[in-house]
């Protein structure tokens, strides 16, 4: 079964608006990662947040992690048409796990010009 | 340029045939992974390898086989035993000892005719 699940499944916004995607997971983790996938392409790593971190920034991206609620959010500020893609959260299996990630089913973001 | 390459980009197979998908990396990463992605879905782990000459089954290994004879290469064979092989296949690698950032190839789209 998949560890991380994104919400919403699809999101459509206007250029310049902020986009927020959420991820929930079930078991303890070492870290949580967000990836981006353009249609028909491989995934690109965006940001990694460790279980002892609460917030992390990278350019227009802001990720939060609430381990008590087993949830994370990805905020993209001042969105651009080029941000149109699918966004996936990925979690490991916690302490002692092998080098595996479990991916959610993704949020399809469409940014309208 | 460092990275992961996959070939071919598109592959067509007749039912009953085995096909092999190539994955090569020059990142000097220890661990390599194969994922399957179906339309609108997340990634599901097929096989992974943490070291040369060793590999482990993922969540959906049935009908697939792999080898890891060289650190740089991790080919995936889709056998005739795989009942529904049409999908997008992604290869990834990671350097760290835990589930750290994964670097993905561009993918191979396999279609069974």
Interface residues (C-beta under 8 A of the other chain):
Chain A: X2 X30 X31 X33 X35 X40 X41 X42 X43 X44 X45 X48 X88 X90 X92 X93 X97 X98 X99 X100 X101 X102 X103 X104 X105 X106 X108
Chain B: X4 X6 X31 X33 X35 X40 X41 X42 X43 X44 X45 X48 X50 X56 X58 X88 X90 X92 X94 X96 X97 X98 X99 X100 X101 X102 X103 X104 X105 X106 X107 X109
